[in-house]
C-alpha cells in the first residue's frame, strides 16, 4: 500500500491513459497502477531496490 511508483513513459497507454489524466486534472499524484502492463515488474523492482537500500543502513 505504501509503495508508490511514478507512472512512466514505458507504459503502453501513458499518453492516452484516462486514469493519469483524471489524476492530473485533480492535482493528484501520477502513480503507476494496474492498468500498466509493467506494473508488477516495476513493483518487484521497486521493492528490491527499497529492500537493498534499507539493508545498507545497518
MARTORVO-917176 format. One record per atom (N, C-alpha, C): residue in one letter; x, y negated, z negated. Coordinates in steps of 0.001 Angstrom, whole numbers, plus 500000, padded with zeros to 6 digits. Each point is the difference from the previous one (the first is absolute). Last residue first. Example, Ala and Ser with C-alpha at 12.3 -4.5 7.8 and 13.67 -1.06 7.14 Angstrom:
<sites>
S512850502250492920/S500820498810499940/S499230498910499270/A500290505720500070/A499110498810500000/A500900498800500000/
</sites>
This chain:
<sites>
X522314500591492148/X500220500775498768/X501449500256499752/X497851497810503898/X500077499127498825/X500312500706498712/X499223502142504324/X501297499281499985/X500176499156498744/X495916502390501113/X501037500889499478/X501347499320499890/X496230497865501976/X499797500087498556/X501038500899499353/X499969499542504707/X500339498712499391/X499862500058498479/X498658503743502545/X501452499847500071/X500442498713499307/X495387500760500455/X500573500957499049/X501514499872499946/X497688497465503197/X499688499495498664/X500632500903498930/X500289501346504486/X500846498829499763/X499795499445498601/X497226503547501361/X501382500469499876/X500943498842499704/X495473498984500892/X500138500672498707/X501419500501499769/X498947498082504200/X499914498988498954/X500225500628498631/X499650502871503696/X501262499254500050/X500053498966498876/X495971502337500544/X501052500908499537/X501346499285499939/X496427497627501874/X499802500158498561/X501066500913499410/X499846499456504676/X500504498788499347/X499884500112498484/X498157503483502524/X501453499984500212/X500626498796499286/X495315500298500094/X500575500991499082/X501520500061500107/X497714496961502994/X499759499698498585/X500685500990499054/X499685499501505071/X501266500103499282/X499836499854498484/X496404499529503220/X500501501370500139/X501288500224499205/X496050496351498731/X501284500141500691/X500434501468500052/X496190498609497542/X499690499882501429/X501265500262500826/X499965499736495132/X499863501321500615/X499582499959501466/X502713495797497952/X498897500814499505/X499877501282500813/X503427495313498630/X499759501181500815/X498862500811499383/X500243494683499116/X500594501267499582/X499611501123500937/X499818494546499086/X500055500783501227/X500698501318499680/X497064496541496612/X501291500558500394/X499874500855501254/X496461495991499342/X500414501182499249/X501338500524500529/X497012496188501474/X501229499723499255/X500461501173499149/X496251499654503259/X499658499777498594/X501219499749499119/X500329500961504685/X499015498924499928/X499644499642498568/X502851503716500835/X500655498730500322/X499055498818499890/X498322504433499524/X500809499601498842/X500647498638500224/X497667501816503613/X499056499720498914/X500751499507498758/X502523501576503638/X499414498682500277/X499039499580498897/X501852504321499738/X501063498997499838/X499447498591500219/X497105503599500816/X500288499907498566/X501039498915499735/X498923501149504463/X498955499192499385/X500245499806498504/X503638500900504066/X499414500597498794/X498989499058499334/X503073499618504039/X498538499976500147/X499271500508498760/X504857499750500471/X499540498738500589/X498484499900500101/X502143504043498180/X500423498796499277/X499368498727500548/X499659505059500895/X498908499020500144/X500353498653499362/X503003503798499974/X499428500060501347/X498888498990500227/X504367499486496677/X498620500481499958/X499381499918501391/X504286498211498884/X500027501378500487/X498592500587500037/X501077495624498186/X499703500017501433/X500114501401500603/X498661499204494713/X501113499730500914/X499584500148501458/X498275499139494403/X499577500446501328/X501098499613500988/X501160500843494823/X499604498971500954/X499607500628501328/X499548502323495179/X500886500004501151/X499489498945500962/X499443501604494554/X499544499112501052/X501050499954501088/X498364502885495241/X500888499958501153/X499411499118501080/X497914501246495790/X500838498825499908/X500950499858501174/X497087503763499689/X499190498794500000/X500849498735500000/
</sites>
